[in-house]
């Protein structure tokens, strides 16, 4: 098959951690041809959805993860699969790319389905399952957020469309910084904030469960660094081997059918203790860590699902 990857700069990836690199590596091993372009090179031109990019061969070489061909323009409808793999933030740039890729989704398989990526941002889809998640409020109004904090004591405050642990604050019951943080966030963004009841179990780790076609295929535990609340690996979280609990499987059984129905082939959910906190559909990570811990080819499972859909 002809595979196109819409992703952030390939030259910057960590070959031992990046999930997009691992997916490309597995595709290449299966005999598929690869094409790479950045989101900035996606375009609509007089009825065609095009991209300027390069043919790509990936290689597991530190500092040189890909050999790229000459820059050329392609019609994306000619590809068998397009991977929507750029990282958030989930802003208007990201949303526009989903609208453009929608226009070729009847002709090629876009993974994950861009229509539902646009309608399933990480911290909003989880609202469909209120019994699975911690107490949560989404608001821009300071008094609404303050009332939630007064009710629940220790809380987590973060941007609704943030990623990678950026801008995540733990506020204790007696913390007096809420007004200042609200002023800071609302001063540079028109977006709401999300505030959630703090879960002490985060000290034991924030579990990333990977689902393929709605089925759980494994999990890794991300443990916060000393003195940190955030467990994201971008900010020093340590990945550890972990198994799936009955509660994890219960959560996956609840959300899996919807993910499969809506074309969300590769998804990573976040679970703290017994609670589901995020459903990541934009650019989930964790494949390489899980493969090392469990000795299972997760990338192959993803491609088997894609190949079955194409067939």
SERO-4910 file (N, C-alpha, C, O; in steps of 0.05 Angstrom, whole numbers):
BEGIN
 pado doro    nc1    nc2    nc3   cac1   cac2   cac3    cc1    cc2    cc3    oc1    oc2    oc3
  Unk    A     17    -24      0      0      0      0     17     25      0     41     24      8
  Unk    A      6     47     -9     19     73     -8      9     87     17    -15     92     21
  Unk    A     28     94     35     21    105     61     32    133     63     56    138     58
  Unk    A     16    152     71     25    180     76     23    185    106      3    179    119
  Unk    A     44    198    117     45    206    145     44    236    147     63    250    138
  Unk    A     23    247    158     21    275    165     30    278    194     16    270    212
  Unk    A     54    289    198     65    288    225     85    312    229     92    325    210
  Unk    A     93    316    254    112    336    260    140    328    249    143    305    240
  Unk    A    160    346    248    185    340    234    197    313    241    202    307    265
  Unk    A    201    296    221    211    269    225    239    269    236    247    251    250
  Unk    A    254    290    229    282    290    238    285    294    268    307    289    279
  Unk    A    264    302    281    265    307    310    257    284    327    258    286    352
  Unk    A    248    262    315    236    240    331    257    225    347    280    223    338
  Unk    A    249    214    369    265    195    385    259    167    375    237    157    379
  Unk    A    279    155    362    274    128    349    267    107    370    256     86    362
  Unk    A    273    112    395    267     92    416    242     97    431    235     82    449
  Unk    A    227    118    424    203    125    439    180    133    421    156    130    429
  Unk    A    185    144    397    164    156    381    146    135    368    155    117    355
  Unk    A    120    138    373    101    118    362     97    121    332     93    101    318
  Unk    A     98    146    321     96    149    292    119    136    278    114    122    258
  Unk    A    143    139    289    166    125    277    162     95    277    168     81    257
  Unk    A    152     84    299    148     55    301    127     45    281    130     24    269
  Unk    A    106     61    278     85     53    259     96     54    230     89     36    214
  Unk    A    112     74    224    125     75    198    144     52    193    145     41    172
  Unk    A    159     46    214    179     24    212    165     -2    206    174    -18    190
  Unk    A    143     -8    220    128    -32    216    115    -33    188    115    -54    175
  Unk    A    105    -10    179     93     -9    152    114    -15    131    109    -30    112
  Unk    A    138     -4    134    160     -9    115    167    -39    115    172    -50     94
  Unk    A    168    -51    139    175    -79    141    154    -97    128    160   -119    119
  Unk    A    129    -87    126    108   -102    113    106    -97     83     88   -107     70
  Unk    A    125    -81     73    127    -77     44    112    -53     34    110    -49      9
  Unk    A    101    -36     51     87    -12     43    106     10     37    128     12     49
  Unk    A     99     28     19    116     51     12    107     75     29     83     78     35
  Unk    A    125     92     37    120    114     56    125    141     43    143    145     27
  Unk    A    107    160     50    110    188     42    105    205     67     87    199     82
  Unk    A    122    225     70    121    242     94    116    271     86    127    281     67
  Unk    A     98    284    101     94    313     98     86    325    125     74    311    142
  Unk    A     92    351    128     84    364    153     57    377    150     48    381    127
  Unk    A     43    382    171     16    394    169     16    420    154     -4    427    141
  Unk    A     37    435    155     38    461    141     38    457    111     33    476     96
  Unk    A     44    433    101     45    428     72     20    416     61     18    408     38
  Unk    A     -1    413     78    -27    404     69    -42    427     57    -41    450     67
  Unk    A    -56    422     34    -70    443     20    -95    433      5    -97    410     -1
  Unk    A   -113    452      1   -136    447    -17   -131    464    -42   -127    488    -40
  Unk    A   -131    451    -65   -125    466    -90   -146    459   -111   -144    438   -125
  Unk    A   -165    476   -115   -184    474   -136   -197    446   -138   -197    434   -159
  Unk    A   -207    437   -116   -220    411   -116   -203    388   -107   -214    366   -103
  Unk    A   -177    391   -105   -159    369    -97   -147    376    -70   -142    399    -63
  Unk    A   -143    355    -54   -129    357    -29   -101    347    -34    -97    324    -40
  Unk    A    -81    364    -30    -54    358    -38    -35    362    -14    -43    373      7
  Unk    A    -11    352    -17     10    357      3     37    358    -11     41    344    -31
  Unk    A     55    375     -2     82    376    -11     99    361     10    100    369     33
  Unk    A    113    340      1    129    325     20    149    308      5    157    313    -17
  Unk    A    157    286     19    179    270      8    174    240     13    163    232     33
  Unk    A    183    224     -7    184    196     -3    203    190     21    223    204     24
  Unk    A    197    170     36    212    166     61    218    136     65    202    119     60
  Unk    A    243    132     74    251    106     85    261    111    113    280    126    117
  Unk    A    249     97    133    257    101    160    280     82    167    283     61    155
  Unk    A    296     90    186    319     74    195    324     79    224    321    101    234
  Unk    A    331     58    239    336     60    267    364     70    272    381     55    282
  Unk    A    369     95    266    395    108    269    391    133    285    376    151    277
  Unk    A    405    135    308    402    159    325    410    184    310    431    185    297
  Unk    A    392    204    311    398    229    299    392    230    269    393    252    257
  Unk    A    386    207    257    380    206    228    359    185    223    365    164    211
  Unk    A    334    190    232    313    169    232    301    163    204    287    143    201
  Unk    A    307    180    184    294    176    158    312    186    136    326    206    138
  Unk    A    311    171    114    323    180     89    300    191     71    281    176     65
  Unk    A    302    216     63    280    229     49    287    235     20    310    241     14
  Unk    A    267    232      2    272    238    -26    268    268    -31    267    284    -13
  Unk    A    266    274    -57    262    302    -66    234    311    -58    215    296    -59
  Unk    A    232    337    -52    206    349    -46    188    347    -71    197    354    -93
  Unk    A    164    338    -68    145    336    -90    117    340    -80    111    336    -57
  Unk    A     99    347    -98     71    351    -91     55    326    -99     59    314   -121
  Unk    A     37    317    -82     21    293    -87     -9    299    -83    -16    318    -68
  Unk    A    -25    284    -96    -54    285    -92    -60    263    -71    -56    239    -76
  Unk    A    -70    271    -48    -73    252    -26    -94    230    -31    -94    210    -18
  Unk    A   -112    235    -50   -132    215    -57   -120    190    -69   -133    170    -71
  Unk    A    -95    192    -78    -81    170    -91    -68    151    -71    -58    130    -79
  Unk    A    -70    158    -45    -57    140    -25    -78    121    -14   -102    127    -13
  Unk    A    -68     98     -4    -86     78      8    -93     85     37   -115     81     46
  Unk    A    -73     97     51    -76    104     79    -62    130     84    -40    135     75
  Unk    A    -75    148     99    -63    173    109    -64    172    139    -85    168    151
  Unk    A    -41    176    152    -39    177    181    -40    206    190    -24    222    182
  Unk    A    -60    212    207    -62    238    220    -47    236    246    -58    227    266
  Unk    A    -21    245    246     -4    239    269     10    264    281     28    260    297
  Unk    A      2    288    273     16    310    286      6    313    315    -17    306    321
  Unk    A     23    323    332     16    326    360     -3    349    364     -3    368    347
  Unk    A    -19    349    385    -34    372    392    -14    395    399     10    389    400
  Unk    A    -22    420    404    -49    428    414    -71    426    393    -66    429    369
  Unk    A    -94    420    403   -118    417    386   -130    445    381   -149    453    394
  Unk    A   -117    459    363   -125    487    357   -138    488    329   -143    468    317
  Unk    A   -142    512    319   -156    515    293   -139    505    270   -149    496    250
  Unk    A   -112    506    273    -95    494    253   -100    464    251   -102    452    230
  Unk    A   -102    451    275   -107    422    276   -135    416    264   -138    398    248
  Unk    A   -154    431    273   -182    427    264   -185    430    234   -199    415    221
  Unk    A   -171    450    223   -172    455    194   -161    431    179   -172    423    158
  Unk    A   -140    419    189   -128    396    176   -148    372    175   -148    357    156
  Unk    A   -164    369    197   -184    348    197   -206    353    176   -216    335    163
  Unk    A   -213    379    172   -233    386    152   -222    379    124   -237    368    107
  Unk    A   -197    385    119   -186    379     92   -184    349     87   -190    339     66
  Unk    A   -174    334    108   -172    305    104   -199    292    102   -201    271     90
  Unk    A   -220    304    114   -247    294    110   -254    291     80   -269    273     72
  Unk    A   -243    309     64   -250    310     36   -239    287     19   -246    284     -4
  Unk    A   -220    273     30   -210    249     16   -217    223     31   -209    202     22
  Unk    A   -232    225     53   -236    201     69   -255    181     56   -256    158     65
  Unk    A   -269    189     35   -285    170     20   -268    154      0   -277    133    -10
  Unk    A   -244    164     -6   -227    152    -26   -203    137    -14   -192    119    -26
  Unk    A   -195    146     10   -173    133     24   -180    130     53   -198    143     63
  Unk    A   -165    113     67   -170    109     96   -152    128    112   -128    126    111
  Unk    A   -165    147    126   -150    165    143   -152    154    172   -174    149    182
  Unk    A   -129    152    184   -127    140    211   -115    161    230    -93    172    225
  Unk    A   -129    168    251   -156    160    258   -176    177    241   -169    198    231
  Unk    A   -201    168    239   -221    182    223   -222    211    231   -228    217    254
  Unk    A   -216    229    212   -213    258    219   -239    271    229   -238    289    245
  Unk    A   -262    262    218   -287    274    228   -291    269    258   -298    288    272
  Unk    A   -285    245    266   -289    239    294   -266    247    312   -269    252    336
  Unk    A   -242    250    301   -220    263    316   -228    291    323   -223    300    345
  Unk    A   -240    305    303   -248    332    308   -270    334    329   -271    353    344
  Unk    A   -287    314    331   -309    315    350   -303    300    376   -320    299    394
  Unk    A   -280    287    377   -273    272    401   -247    282    414   -229    265    420
  Unk    A   -243    308    418   -218    316    431   -214    303    458   -234    295    471
  Unk    A   -189    301    466   -181    283    488   -198    286    514   -205    266    526
  Unk    A   -203    311    521   -216    315    547   -246    319    545   -259    325    565
  Unk    A   -257    316    521   -286    319    517   -301    293    513   -323    290    523
  Unk    A   -289    275    498   -302    249    493   -308    235    519   -328    222    523
  Unk    A   -289    238    538   -292    224    564   -318    233    579   -328    219    596
  Unk    A   -329    257    571   -353    267    585   -377    249    578   -397    250    592
  Unk    A   -375    233    557   -397    214    551   -399    191    571   -418    176    571
  Unk    A   -379    189    589   -378    167    608   -373    178    636   -353    173    649
  Unk    A   -392    194    646   -388    209    672   -384    190    695   -371    197    715
  Unk    A   -395    166    694   -391    147    717   -364    135    718   -356    123    738
  Unk    A   -348    138    696   -321    127    695   -300    147    703   -277    139    707
  Unk    A   -307    173    704   -287    194    707   -289    207    734   -309    205    747
  Unk    A   -267    221    743   -269    237    768   -287    261    765   -294    268    742
  Unk    A   -296    272    787   -312    296    786   -298    318    769   -274    323    773
  Unk    A   -313    330    751   -301    347    730   -319    371    725   -344    368    724
  Unk    A   -307    394    720   -321    417    710   -305    430    688   -280    432    690
  Unk    A   -318    439    667   -306    454    645   -319    481    645   -343    483    641
  Unk    A   -303    502    648   -314    529    650   -293    549    645   -269    544    648
  Unk    A   -301    573    638   -283    596    636   -288    615    659   -271    631    667
  Unk    A   -312    614    670   -321    631    691   -307    625    717   -308    602    726
  Unk    A   -293    644    729   -278    639    754   -295    630    777   -287    612    792
  Unk    A   -319    641    780   -335    633    803   -345    604    801   -347    590    821
  Unk    A   -350    595    777   -357    566    773   -334    548    781   -338    528    794
  Unk    A   -310    556    773   -286    540    779   -281    541    809   -274    521    821
  Unk    A   -284    564    821   -279    568    850   -299    551    866   -291    538    886
  Unk    A   -324    550    858   -344    534    872   -337    504    871   -341    490    890
  Unk    A   -327    495    848   -318    467    845   -295    462    864   -295    441    878
  Unk    A   -276    480    865   -253    476    883   -261    476    912   -252    460    928
  Unk    A   -280    494    920   -290    495    947   -303    468    955   -302    459    977
  Unk    A   -317    456    935   -331    431    941   -312    407    943   -316    390    960
  Unk    A   -291    407    926   -275    382    924   -248    384    937   -233    364    938
  Unk    A   -240    408    946   -214    410    959   -191    411    939   -189    429    923
  Unk    A   -173    391    941   -150    390    922   -160    384    894   -176    365    890
  Unk    A   -151    400    875   -160    396    847   -137    399    828   -115    408    835
  Unk    A   -141    390    803   -123    394    781   -136    414    762   -159    410    754
  Unk    A   -121    435    755   -130    455    736   -112    454    712    -88    454    715
  Unk    A   -124    454    688   -107    453    664   -123    464    640   -147    465    640
  Unk    A   -108    471    618   -122    480    594   -138    457    582   -129    434    582
  Unk    A   -161    464    571   -178    443    559   -165    429    536   -169    405    532
  Unk    A   -150    444    520   -138    432    496   -108    431    497    -94    431    476
  Unk    A    -97    429    521    -68    427    524    -59    398    520    -75    380    515
  Unk    A    -33    394    521    -22    367    517      5    365    530     18    385    537
  Unk    A     14    340    534     41    335    545     46    345    573     69    347    581
  Unk    A     25    350    588     29    359    615     34    389    618     38    399    640
  Unk    A     33    404    596     38    432    597     15    447    610     -8    442    603
  Unk    A     21    465    628      0    481    641    -17    467    660    -39    476    666
  Unk    A     -8    444    671    -24    429    690    -16    437    719      8    436    726
  Unk    A    -35    445    735    -29    454    762    -46    438    782    -70    434    778
  Unk    A    -33    430    804    -48    420    827    -52    442    846    -33    456    855
  Unk    A    -77    447    854    -84    467    874    -95    453    899   -115    439    897
  Unk    A    -82    457    921    -92    445    946   -116    461    957   -121    483    948
  Unk    A   -129    450    977   -153    462    988   -148    491    997   -165    508    995
  Unk    A   -124    496   1008   -118    523   1019   -101    540   1000    -92    562   1007
  Unk    A    -97    530    975    -81    545    956    -96    571    948   -120    571    944
  Unk    A    -81    593    946    -93    619    940    -86    629    912    -89    653    907
  Unk    A    -77    611    895    -68    620    868    -89    617    846    -83    623    823
  Unk    A   -113    608    853   -133    603    832   -138    628    815   -138    627    791
  Unk    A   -143    651    828   -149    675    813   -127    683    795   -131    691    772
  Unk    A   -102    681    805    -79    689    788    -76    670    764    -70    679    742
  Unk    A    -80    644    768    -78    625    746   -100    630    726    -95    629    702
  Unk    A   -124    635    736   -146    641    718   -140    666    701   -145    666    677
  Unk    A   -129    686    714   -122    711    700   -100    705    679   -101    716    656
  Unk    A    -81    688    686    -60    681    667    -71    666    643    -65    674    620
  Unk    A    -86    645    647    -97    629    625   -116    646    607   -113    645    583
  Unk    A   -134    660    619   -154    675    603   -142    699    590   -154    710    571
  Unk    A   -118    707    598   -105    730    586    -93    724    559    -90    742    542
  Unk    A    -87    698    553    -75    691    527    -92    672    511    -85    664    489
  Unk    A   -115    663    522   -132    643    508   -161    648    514   -168    657    535
  Unk    A   -178    643    494   -207    646    497   -220    619    504   -244    617    507
  Unk    A   -203    598    507   -214    572    513   -221    568    542   -211    582    559
  Unk    A   -240    550    548   -247    544    576   -223    529    589   -204    521    576
  Unk    A   -226    526    615   -207    509    630   -222    484    639   -247    484    641
  Unk    A   -207    464    646   -219    440    657   -207    436    685   -183    438    689
  Unk    A   -225    431    704   -216    427    732   -228    401    741   -252    395    738
  Unk    A   -211    384    754   -219    357    762   -210    353    791   -190    364    801
  Unk    A   -226    336    804   -219    328    831   -191    314    830   -187    296    814
  Unk    A   -173    321    848   -147    309    849   -149    280    858   -163    274    878
  Unk    A   -135    262    845   -135    234    851   -108    227    864    -88    225    850
  Unk    A   -107    222    890    -82    215    903    -68    191    891    -43    188    893
  Unk    A    -83    173    878    -71    149    865    -51    156    844    -36    139    835
  Unk    A    -50    182    835    -31    189    813     -3    185    823     15    181    806
  Unk    A      2    185    849     29    180    859     39    152    852     63    147    851
  Unk    A     20    134    848     27    106    840     29    104    810     38     83    800
  Unk    A     21    124    796     24    124    767     -2    131    752    -24    128    763
  Unk    A      1    140    728    -20    146    709    -18    126    687      1    126    671
  Unk    A    -37    107    686    -35     85    667    -44     93    639    -65    105    636
  Unk    A    -27     87    619    -35     90    591    -43     62    580    -26     45    577
  Unk    A    -68     60    573    -78     35    561    -81     40    531    -94     59    523
  Unk    A    -70     22    515    -72     24    486    -94      6    476    -95    -18    483
  Unk    A   -111     17    459   -132      2    446   -128      2    416   -121     23    404
  Unk    A   -133    -21    404   -132    -23    375   -160    -34    366   -168    -56    374
  Unk    A   -173    -19    349   -201    -26    341   -219    -31    365   -235    -50    364
  Unk    A   -215    -15    385   -233    -17    409   -226    -38    429   -240    -41    449
  Unk    A   -204    -53    424   -196    -74    442   -170    -67    456   -151    -58    443
  Unk    A   -169    -71    482   -145    -66    497   -123    -86    490   -128   -110    489
  Unk    A    -99    -75    483    -77    -93    476    -54    -92    496    -34   -106    493
  Unk    A    -57    -75    517    -36    -73    537    -35    -46    550    -50    -28    542
  Unk    A    -17    -43    569    -15    -17    584     13    -13    594     28    -32    598
  Unk    A     20     12    598     44     19    612     36     38    635     16     52    633
  Unk    A     52     38    656     47     57    678     67     79    676     91     74    673
  Unk    A     58    104    679     76    127    679     76    139    706     56    150    716
  Unk    A     99    138    719    102    146    747    114    174    748    135    178    736
  Unk    A    102    193    763    113    220    765    141    220    777    148    204    795
  Unk    A    157    239    768    183    243    780    179    254    809    158    264    815
  Unk    A    200    251    825    198    261    853    191    291    853    203    307    839
  Unk    A    171    298    869    163    325    871    144    335    850    137    358    849
  Unk    A    136    317    832    119    324    809     91    311    813     88    290    825
  Unk    A     71    325    803     44    314    801     39    301    774     26    281    772
  Unk    A     51    313    754     47    305    726     64    280    721     87    277    729
  Unk    A     52    261    706     65    236    701     73    233    671     85    213    663
  Unk    A     67    254    655     73    253    626    103    248    622    120    260    636
  Unk    A    110    231    603    138    226    598    153    250    587    177    252    590
  Unk    A    138    269    575    150    294    565    162    310    588    180    326    584
  Unk    A    151    306    613    161    322    635    174    305    657    174    311    681
  Unk    A    185    282    648    201    266    666    187    242    679    199    229    695
  Unk    A    162    236    670    149    212    680    165    187    672    176    186    651
  Unk    A    165    167    689    180    142    685    161    120    676    144    112    692
  Unk    A    165    108    653    148     86    645    155     60    659    179     54    663
  Unk    A    135     45    668    139     20    681    120     -1    670     99      5    659
  Unk    A    129    -26    672    112    -49    663     88    -51    682     91    -49    706
  Unk    A     64    -56    671     40    -59    687     20    -76    672     20    -77    647
  Unk    A      4    -90    686    -17   -107    673    -43    -92    673    -46    -71    685
  Unk    A    -63   -104    660    -90    -93    658   -107   -105    681   -107   -129    686
  Unk    A   -120    -87    696   -137    -96    718   -165   -101    708   -172    -94    685
  Unk    A   -181   -113    725   -210   -117    718   -223    -90    712   -240    -88    694
  Unk    A   -216    -69    727   -228    -43    723   -219    -32    696   -235    -20    682
  Unk    A   -194    -35    688   -184    -26    662   -201    -39    640   -209    -26    621
  Unk    A   -205    -65    642   -219    -80    622   -249    -72    621   -261    -71    600
  Unk    A   -260    -65    645   -287    -55    646   -290    -29    631   -309    -25    615
  Unk    A   -271    -11    636   -271     15    622   -268     11    592   -283     23    576
  Unk    A   -250     -6    583   -246    -11    554   -271    -23    542   -277    -17    519
  Unk    A   -284    -41    556   -308    -53    545   -330    -33    541   -347    -36    523
  Unk    A   -331    -12    558   -351      9    556   -346     27    532   -364     34    517
  Unk    A   -320     35    529   -314     55    508   -306     43    482   -308     57    461
  Unk    A   -297     18    482   -286      6    458   -305      5    434   -296     12    412
  Unk    A   -330     -4    437   -348     -5    414   -352     22    400   -353     23    376
  Unk    A   -353     43    416   -357     70    404   -332     78    388   -334     89    366
  Unk    A   -308     73    399   -284     79    385   -282     65    358   -274     76    338
  Unk    A   -288     39    359   -287     23    334   -307     33    313   -300     36    290
  Unk    A   -331     38    322   -352     47    304   -345     74    291   -352     78    267
  Unk    A   -330     91    305   -324    117    294   -296    118    281   -286    140    276
  Unk    A   -284     95    275   -259     95    260   -235    104    276   -215    113    264
  Unk    A   -236    101    302   -213    108    319   -196     82    323   -200     69    344
  Unk    A   -179     76    305   -165     51    304   -144     49    326   -141     28    339
  Unk    A   -129     70    330   -107     70    349   -112     92    370   -112    115    364
  Unk    A   -117     83    395   -126    102    416   -110     95    442   -104     72    447
  Unk    A   -104    116    457    -91    113    483   -108    126    504   -113    150    502
  Unk    A   -117    111    524   -132    123    546   -115    126    570    -96    111    574
  Unk    A   -122    145    588   -107    149    613   -125    142    636   -148    150    638
  Unk    A   -115    125    654   -130    115    677   -113    120    702    -90    112    704
  Unk    A   -125    134    721   -112    138    747   -129    124    768   -152    131    773
  Unk    A   -117    104    781   -133     88    800   -156     74    785   -151     58    767
  Unk    A   -180     81    793   -204     69    781   -218     87    761   -240     82    752
  Unk    A   -205    110    754   -218    131    739   -206    136    712   -181    137    709
  Unk    A   -223    138    692   -215    146    665   -212    177    664   -231    191    671
  Unk    A   -189    187    655   -186    216    655   -184    228    627   -193    250    623
  Unk    A   -174    213    607   -172    223    580   -175    200    560   -168    177    566
  Unk    A   -186    206    536   -186    187    514   -171    200    491   -182    219    478
  Unk    A   -147    192    486   -129    205    467   -132    193    439   -125    170    435
  Unk    A   -143    209    420   -147    200    393   -130    215    373   -128    207    350
  Unk    A   -119    238    381   -105    255    361    -78    243    354    -72    239    330
  Unk    A    -61    239    373    -34    227    367    -24    211    391     -4    218    404
  Unk    A    -38    189    397    -31    174    421     -2    162    420      8    157    398
  Unk    A     10    159    443     37    148    445     37    123    463     17    116    474
  Unk    A     61    111    465     65     89    484     70     63    471     75     43    485
  Unk    A     70     61    444     74     36    430    101     23    437    102      0    445
  Unk    A    122     39    435    149     26    438    154     17    466    165     -4    471
  Unk    A    145     33    486    148     24    514    133     -2    519    143    -20    532
  Unk    A    108     -3    509     92    -27    513    105    -51    499    105    -73    511
  Unk    A    115    -48    476    128    -70    461    152    -80    477    156   -105    478
  Unk    A    168    -62    488    191    -71    504    183    -86    529    195   -106    536
  Unk    A    163    -76    543    155    -88    568    141   -115    564    146   -134    579
  Unk    A    124   -117    544    107   -141    540    117   -160    519    107   -182    516
  Unk    A    137   -151    503    147   -168    481    126   -174    460    127   -196    448
  Unk    A    108   -156    455     87   -159    435     90   -138    414     96   -115    420
  Unk    A     85   -145    389     88   -126    366     61   -111    364     43   -119    349
  Unk    A     59    -89    379     34    -73    379     31    -59    351      8    -58    341
  Unk    A     52    -50    340     50    -37    313     39    -56    293     24    -48    275
  Unk    A     46    -81    294     35   -101    275      5   -104    280    -10   -107    260
  Unk    A     -4   -103    305    -33   -105    310    -48    -82    297    -70    -85    286
  Unk    A    -36    -58    299    -48    -34    286    -50    -38    256    -71    -32    244
  Unk    A    -28    -47    244    -28    -50    215    -47    -73    206    -59    -72    185
  Unk    A    -49    -94    222    -68   -115    215    -96   -104    215   -112   -112    197
  Unk    A   -103    -86    233   -129    -74    234   -133    -56    209   -155    -57    197
  Unk    A   -113    -41    202   -115    -23    179   -118    -39    153   -134    -33    136
  Unk    A   -101    -60    150   -102    -77    126   -129    -90    123   -139    -94    101
  Unk    A   -140    -99    146   -167   -111    145   -188    -91    136   -206    -98    121
  Unk    A   -186    -66    145   -205    -46    136   -202    -40    106   -222    -36     92
  Unk    A   -177    -39     97   -173    -34     68   -183    -57     51   -194    -54     30
  Unk    A   -179    -81     62   -188   -105     47   -219   -105     44   -230   -124     32
***
